[in-house]
Amino acid sequence: MIKEILFRAAMRTGIALTLVANQAVRTPNSPSIRMIQVASGFDAADKEIVRRCRAGDLVITGDIPLAADVLGKGAIALSPRGELYSTDDIKARLTMRDFMDTLRGSGIVTGGPSVLSQSDRKRFGGHLDSILAKALHQS
């Protein structure tokens, strides 16, 4: 669902959208959308995203360490649930992520994330529209 929102936004605005993954992802035929496939391997896609990322870029990720890395490069990080990551709270998010990982590693069942809700999609779309409007205004 989030990819479809991104595809429509890229085609509507003409702002470049690059997807990075270790497997092929089907994309619409559009000059503003491209797919980069990286080799398989632990964090290979994340490393490529960080390598390519520039200040002001928008990175969509639910991966908190990746969000921290791109924030460190001056990029904007937005989760698929519409949470805008910030330099003010990323360390606390990393700490909580590591704590939950430790609990799971010790056999404690912590459950997974809830299903992406309509309010999550609405919050995501609102942040995306705001970020894209600002980018279009600056260009």
ROSE-4610 file (N, C-alpha, C; in Angstrom, 1 decimal, always signed):
// ROSE-4610
residu = [M/M/M/I/I/I/K/K/K/E/E/E/I/I/I/L/L/L/F/F/F/R/R/R/A/A/A/A/A/A/M/M/M/R/R/R/T/T/T/G/G/G/I/I/I/A/A/A/L/L/L/T/T/T/L/L/L/V/V/V/A/A/A/N/N/N/Q/Q/Q/A/A/A/V/V/V/R/R/R/T/T/T/P/P/P/N/N/N/S/S/S/P/P/P/S/S/S/I/I/I/R/R/R/M/M/M/I/I/I/Q/Q/Q/V/V/V/A/A/A/S/S/S/G/G/G/F/F/F/D/D/D/A/A/A/A/A/A/D/D/D/K/K/K/E/E/E/I/I/I/V/V/V/R/R/R/R/R/R/C/C/C/R/R/R/A/A/A/G/G/G/D/D/D/L/L/L/V/V/V/I/I/I/T/T/T/G/G/G/D/D/D/I/I/I/P/P/P/L/L/L/A/A/A/A/A/A/D/D/D/V/V/V/L/L/L/G/G/G/K/K/K/G/G/G/A/A/A/I/I/I/A/A/A/L/L/L/S/S/S/P/P/P/R/R/R/G/G/G/E/E/E/L/L/L/Y/Y/Y/S/S/S/T/T/T/D/D/D/D/D/D/I/I/I/K/K/K/A/A/A/R/R/R/L/L/L/T/T/T/M/M/M/R/R/R/D/D/D/F/F/F/M/M/M/D/D/D/T/T/T/L/L/L/R/R/R/G/G/G/S/S/S/G/G/G/I/I/I/V/V/V/T/T/T/G/G/G/G/G/G/P/P/P/S/S/S/V/V/V/L/L/L/S/S/S/Q/Q/Q/S/S/S/D/D/D/R/R/R/K/K/K/R/R/R/F/F/F/G/G/G/G/G/G/H/H/H/L/L/L/D/D/D/S/S/S/I/I/I/L/L/L/A/A/A/K/K/K/A/A/A/L/L/L/H/H/H/Q/Q/Q/S/S/S]
num = [1/1/1/2/2/2/3/3/3/4/4/4/5/5/5/6/6/6/7/7/7/8/8/8/9/9/9/10/10/10/11/11/11/12/12/12/13/13/13/14/14/14/15/15/15/16/16/16/17/17/17/18/18/18/19/19/19/20/20/20/21/21/21/22/22/22/23/23/23/24/24/24/25/25/25/26/26/26/27/27/27/28/28/28/29/29/29/30/30/30/31/31/31/32/32/32/33/33/33/34/34/34/35/35/35/36/36/36/37/37/37/38/38/38/39/39/39/40/40/40/41/41/41/42/42/42/43/43/43/44/44/44/45/45/45/46/46/46/47/47/47/48/48/48/49/49/49/50/50/50/51/51/51/52/52/52/53/53/53/54/54/54/55/55/55/56/56/56/57/57/57/58/58/58/59/59/59/60/60/60/61/61/61/62/62/62/63/63/63/64/64/64/65/65/65/66/66/66/67/67/67/68/68/68/69/69/69/70/70/70/71/71/71/72/72/72/73/73/73/74/74/74/75/75/75/76/76/76/77/77/77/78/78/78/79/79/79/80/80/80/81/81/81/82/82/82/83/83/83/84/84/84/85/85/85/86/86/86/87/87/87/88/88/88/89/89/89/90/90/90/91/91/91/92/92/92/93/93/93/94/94/94/95/95/95/96/96/96/97/97/97/98/98/98/99/99/99/100/100/100/101/101/101/102/102/102/103/103/103/104/104/104/105/105/105/106/106/106/107/107/107/108/108/108/109/109/109/110/110/110/111/111/111/112/112/112/113/113/113/114/114/114/115/115/115/116/116/116/117/117/117/118/118/118/119/119/119/120/120/120/121/121/121/122/122/122/123/123/123/124/124/124/125/125/125/126/126/126/127/127/127/128/128/128/129/129/129/130/130/130/131/131/131/132/132/132/133/133/133/134/134/134/135/135/135/136/136/136/137/137/137/138/138/138/139/139/139]
x = [+0.8/+0.0/+0.9/+1.9/+2.8/+3.5/+4.0/+4.6/+3.7/+2.4/+1.5/+1.3/+1.3/+1.2/+2.4/+3.6/+4.8/+4.9/+4.4/+4.4/+3.5/+2.3/+1.4/+2.0/+2.6/+3.2/+4.4/+5.2/+6.3/+5.8/+4.8/+4.3/+3.5/+2.9/+2.1/+3.1/+4.1/+5.0/+6.3/+6.7/+7.9/+9.1/+9.0/+10.1/+10.6/+11.9/+12.5/+12.2/+11.9/+11.7/+12.6/+13.4/+14.4/+14.1/+13.8/+13.6/+14.9/+15.3/+16.5/+16.2/+16.5/+16.1/+17.1/+17.1/+18.0/+17.2/+16.0/+15.2/+14.5/+14.1/+13.5/+12.1/+11.7/+10.4/+9.8/+8.6/+7.8/+7.5/+7.8/+7.5/+6.7/+6.0/+5.3/+6.3/+6.0/+6.8/+6.7/+7.7/+7.7/+9.1/+9.4/+10.8/+11.2/+10.3/+10.7/+10.8/+10.6/+10.7/+11.8/+12.7/+13.7/+13.9/+14.4/+14.6/+16.1/+16.7/+18.1/+18.1/+18.6/+18.7/+20.2/+20.3/+21.7/+21.8/+23.0/+23.3/+22.7/+22.4/+21.8/+22.9/+22.5/+23.4/+22.9/+23.4/+22.9/+23.0/+22.0/+21.9/+22.5/+22.6/+23.1/+22.3/+21.0/+20.2/+20.3/+20.3/+20.5/+21.8/+22.8/+24.2/+24.1/+23.5/+23.4/+22.5/+21.5/+20.6/+21.5/+22.2/+23.0/+24.1/+24.7/+25.7/+25.2/+24.0/+23.4/+22.7/+22.4/+21.6/+22.3/+21.6/+22.2/+21.3/+21.8/+21.0/+19.8/+18.6/+17.4/+16.6/+17.2/+16.5/+15.5/+14.5/+13.5/+13.7/+13.8/+14.0/+12.8/+12.1/+11.0/+11.5/+11.4/+11.9/+11.3/+11.1/+10.6/+11.8/+13.0/+14.2/+14.9/+14.9/+15.4/+16.8/+17.7/+19.1/+19.4/+18.6/+18.7/+18.3/+17.2/+16.7/+17.7/+18.4/+19.4/+20.6/+21.0/+22.1/+21.7/+20.5/+20.2/+19.9/+19.4/+19.3/+20.6/+21.6/+23.0/+23.6/+23.0/+23.5/+22.6/+21.7/+20.9/+19.6/+19.3/+18.1/+16.9/+15.7/+14.5/+14.1/+13.7/+13.3/+11.9/+11.1/+9.6/+9.3/+8.6/+8.2/+7.0/+6.8/+5.5/+4.3/+4.4/+3.3/+3.0/+3.8/+3.7/+4.4/+5.3/+6.1/+7.3/+7.4/+8.6/+9.7/+10.8/+11.9/+12.6/+13.2/+13.9/+15.2/+16.1/+17.4/+17.2/+16.0/+15.7/+15.3/+14.7/+14.2/+14.8/+15.7/+16.2/+17.0/+17.8/+18.6/+17.7/+16.6/+15.6/+15.0/+14.7/+14.1/+15.1/+16.3/+17.4/+17.5/+17.5/+17.6/+16.4/+15.2/+14.0/+14.1/+14.5/+14.6/+15.6/+16.8/+17.8/+17.2/+16.5/+15.9/+14.9/+14.0/+13.1/+13.8/+14.8/+15.6/+16.3/+16.7/+17.3/+16.2/+15.0/+13.9/+13.6/+13.5/+13.2/+14.3/+15.6/+16.7/+16.7/+16.1/+16.1/+14.8/+14.0/+12.9/+11.6/+11.6/+10.3/+9.6/+8.4/+7.6/+7.0/+7.4/+7.0/+6.0/+5.6/+4.7/+5.3/+4.6/+5.1/+4.3/+4.6/+3.9/+2.4/+1.6/+0.2/+0.1/-1.1/-1.3/-1.4/-0.9/-0.9/-2.4/-2.8/-4.2/-4.4/-5.7/-6.1/-5.5/-5.5/-5.0/-3.4/-2.7/-1.3/-1.1/-1.9/-1.8/-2.1/-3.1/-3.5/-2.3/-1.8/-0.7/+0.6/+0.8/+1.9/+1.7/+0.5/+0.2/+0.3/-0.2/-0.1/+1.4/+2.2/+3.6/+4.3/+4.0/+4.5/+4.1/+2.8/+2.4/+3.1/+3.2/+3.9/+5.4/+6.0/+7.5/+7.6/+6.7/+6.8/+6.5/+5.5/+5.1/+6.3/+6.9/+8.1/+9.2/+9.4/+10.5/+10.1/+8.9/+8.5/+8.6/+8.3/+8.3/+9.8/+10.7/+12.1/+12.8/+12.2/+12.9/+12.5]
y = [-1.2/+0.0/+1.3/+1.3/+2.5/+2.7/+1.6/+1.8/+2.4/+2.0/+2.6/+4.1/+4.5/+5.9/+6.6/+6.0/+6.6/+6.7/+5.6/+5.6/+6.8/+6.9/+8.0/+9.4/+9.5/+10.8/+11.2/+10.2/+10.4/+10.8/+10.1/+10.4/+11.7/+12.1/+13.3/+14.5/+14.4/+15.6/+15.6/+14.4/+14.3/+14.2/+14.2/+14.1/+12.6/+12.5/+11.1/+10.2/+9.0/+8.0/+6.8/+6.4/+5.3/+4.3/+3.0/+1.9/+1.1/+0.7/-0.1/-1.4/-2.5/-3.8/-4.9/-6.0/-7.1/-8.1/-7.7/-8.5/-7.5/-7.9/-7.0/-6.6/-5.3/-4.8/-4.2/-4.7/-4.1/-2.7/-1.9/-0.5/+0.0/+1.0/+1.5/+2.1/+2.1/+2.7/+4.2/+4.8/+6.3/+6.8/+7.9/+8.4/+8.9/+9.1/+9.5/+8.4/+7.1/+6.0/+5.0/+4.6/+3.6/+2.6/+1.5/+0.4/+0.0/+0.0/-0.5/-1.8/-2.8/-4.1/-4.3/-4.6/-4.8/-6.3/-6.7/-8.2/-8.5/-9.8/-10.3/-10.2/-10.1/-10.0/-9.1/-9.3/-8.6/-7.1/-6.3/-4.9/-4.3/-5.1/-4.7/-3.5/-3.6/-2.5/-1.3/-1.5/-0.3/+0.4/-0.4/+0.3/+1.1/+0.5/+1.3/+2.5/+2.5/+3.6/+4.7/+4.3/+5.3/+5.9/+5.1/+5.5/+6.6/+6.4/+7.2/+8.5/+8.4/+9.4/+10.7/+11.8/+13.2/+14.0/+15.1/+16.0/+16.4/+16.4/+16.8/+15.7/+14.5/+13.4/+12.9/+12.2/+11.6/+10.1/+9.4/+7.9/+7.4/+6.4/+5.8/+4.4/+4.3/+3.0/+2.8/+1.6/+1.2/+0.7/+0.7/+0.2/+1.4/+1.3/+2.4/+2.7/+1.6/+2.0/+2.7/+2.3/+2.9/+4.4/+4.6/+6.0/+6.8/+6.2/+7.0/+7.3/+6.4/+6.7/+7.8/+7.8/+8.8/+10.1/+10.1/+11.4/+12.0/+11.2/+11.6/+12.3/+12.0/+12.6/+13.8/+14.1/+15.3/+15.0/+13.7/+13.4/+13.4/+13.2/+13.1/+11.6/+11.1/+9.7/+9.6/+8.9/+8.7/+7.2/+6.8/+5.3/+5.1/+3.9/+3.6/+3.8/+3.9/+4.2/+5.7/+6.5/+8.0/+8.6/+7.9/+8.5/+9.2/+10.5/+11.2/+11.1/+10.4/+10.3/+11.6/+11.9/+13.1/+12.8/+13.7/+13.6/+13.7/+14.3/+14.4/+13.1/+12.2/+11.0/+9.7/+9.8/+8.6/+7.7/+8.3/+7.5/+6.8/+7.4/+6.6/+5.5/+5.7/+4.7/+3.5/+3.8/+2.8/+2.0/+2.7/+2.0/+1.1/+1.5/+0.7/-0.5/-0.3/-1.4/-2.4/-2.0/-2.9/-3.7/-3.0/-3.7/-4.7/-4.4/-5.4/-6.6/-6.3/-7.3/-8.3/-7.7/-8.5/-9.4/-8.8/-9.6/-10.8/-10.5/-11.6/-12.6/-12.2/-13.1/-14.0/-13.5/-14.4/-15.3/-15.2/-16.1/-15.5/-14.3/-13.6/-13.2/-13.6/-13.2/-11.8/-10.9/-9.5/-9.2/-10.1/-9.8/-8.9/-8.9/-8.1/-6.8/-6.0/-4.8/-5.0/-4.1/-4.3/-4.1/-4.5/-4.3/-2.8/-2.4/-1.0/-0.5/+0.4/+0.9/+2.0/+2.3/+3.5/+4.8/+4.9/+6.1/+6.2/+5.0/+5.0/+5.5/+5.0/+5.4/+6.9/+7.4/+8.8/+9.7/+9.3/+10.0/+10.0/+8.9/+8.8/+9.7/+9.7/+10.5/+12.0/+12.4/+13.8/+14.3/+13.4/+13.8/+13.9/+12.9/+12.8/+14.0/+14.4/+15.6/+16.8/+17.0/+18.2/+18.2/+17.1/+17.1/+17.4/+16.8/+17.0/+18.4/+19.0/+20.4/+21.3/+21.1/+21.9/+21.7/+20.5/+20.2/+20.9/+20.9/+21.5/+23.0/+23.6/+25.0/+25.5/+24.7/+25.1/+25.0/+24.2/+24.0/+25.0]
z = [+0.0/+0.0/+0.0/+0.8/+0.9/-0.4/-1.1/-2.4/-3.4/-3.4/-4.3/-4.0/-2.8/-2.5/-3.0/-2.8/-3.3/-4.8/-5.5/-6.9/-7.4/-6.9/-7.3/-7.1/-5.9/-5.6/-6.6/-6.9/-7.8/-9.2/-9.7/-11.0/-11.0/-9.9/-9.8/-9.8/-9.0/-8.8/-9.7/-10.2/-11.0/-10.1/-8.8/-7.9/-8.0/-8.1/-8.3/-7.1/-7.4/-6.4/-6.7/-5.8/-6.0/-4.9/-5.4/-4.5/-4.5/-3.3/-3.2/-2.4/-3.0/-2.4/-2.9/-2.2/-2.7/-3.6/-4.0/-5.0/-5.8/-7.0/-7.9/-7.4/-7.6/-7.2/-8.4/-8.7/-9.8/-9.6/-10.6/-10.5/-11.8/-11.7/-12.9/-13.9/-15.1/-16.1/-16.0/-15.4/-15.2/-15.2/-15.8/-15.8/-14.4/-13.4/-12.1/-11.1/-11.6/-10.7/-11.2/-10.3/-10.6/-9.5/-9.9/-8.9/-9.0/-7.8/-7.7/-6.9/-7.6/-6.9/-6.5/-5.2/-4.6/-4.4/-4.1/-3.8/-2.5/-2.4/-1.1/+0.0/+1.2/+2.3/+3.4/+4.6/+5.7/+5.5/+5.6/+5.5/+4.2/+3.1/+1.9/+1.3/+1.3/+0.8/+1.7/+3.0/+4.0/+3.7/+3.5/+3.3/+2.0/+1.0/-0.3/-0.2/+0.6/+0.8/+1.5/+2.6/+3.3/+2.4/+1.5/+0.6/-0.4/-0.8/-1.8/-1.3/+0.0/+0.7/+0.8/+0.5/+0.7/+1.6/+2.1/+3.0/+2.2/+2.9/+2.3/+1.6/+1.4/+0.8/+1.8/+1.3/+2.1/+2.0/+3.1/+3.2/+3.9/+3.3/+3.9/+4.5/+5.8/+6.4/+7.8/+8.1/+9.4/+10.2/+9.7/+10.3/+11.0/+12.4/+13.2/+13.0/+13.0/+12.7/+11.4/+10.3/+9.0/+9.2/+9.9/+10.1/+10.8/+11.8/+12.5/+11.6/+10.7/+9.8/+8.8/+8.2/+7.2/+7.9/+9.1/+9.9/+10.1/+10.4/+10.6/+9.3/+8.2/+6.9/+6.5/+7.4/+7.1/+6.3/+6.1/+5.4/+6.3/+5.7/+6.4/+6.4/+7.6/+7.7/+8.2/+7.4/+7.7/+7.7/+8.7/+8.8/+7.9/+7.5/+6.7/+7.6/+8.9/+9.7/+9.9/+9.2/+9.3/+10.4/+11.1/+12.2/+11.6/+11.8/+11.4/+12.4/+12.0/+13.0/+13.1/+14.3/+14.5/+15.2/+15.1/+15.8/+17.3/+17.7/+19.1/+19.8/+19.0/+19.6/+19.1/+18.1/+17.5/+18.5/+19.4/+20.3/+21.2/+21.7/+22.6/+21.8/+20.5/+19.7/+19.5/+19.3/+19.1/+20.4/+21.6/+22.8/+23.1/+22.8/+22.9/+21.9/+20.7/+19.7/+20.3/+20.8/+21.3/+22.5/+23.4/+24.5/+24.1/+23.1/+22.6/+21.9/+21.2/+20.6/+21.6/+22.7/+23.8/+24.4/+24.6/+25.2/+24.2/+22.9/+22.0/+22.0/+22.1/+22.1/+23.3/+24.4/+25.6/+25.7/+24.6/+24.5/+24.9/+25.3/+25.6/+24.4/+24.2/+23.1/+23.2/+22.3/+22.5/+21.4/+20.5/+19.5/+18.4/+17.3/+16.2/+16.1/+15.1/+14.9/+14.5/+14.8/+14.4/+12.9/+12.3/+10.9/+10.6/+9.4/+9.0/+9.0/+9.8/+9.8/+8.9/+8.7/+7.9/+8.4/+9.8/+10.4/+10.1/+10.1/+9.8/+8.4/+7.4/+6.0/+5.9/+6.6/+6.5/+7.1/+8.2/+8.8/+7.9/+7.3/+6.3/+5.1/+4.5/+3.4/+3.7/+4.9/+5.4/+5.4/+6.1/+6.2/+4.8/+4.0/+2.6/+1.8/+1.8/+1.1/+1.6/+2.9/+3.4/+3.0/+3.0/+2.6/+1.2/+0.3/-1.1/-1.5/-0.8/-1.1/-0.8/+0.3/+0.7/-0.4/-0.8/-1.8/-3.2/-3.6/-4.8/-4.7/-3.5/-3.3/-3.4/-2.9/-2.9/-4.3/-5.2/-6.5/-7.5]
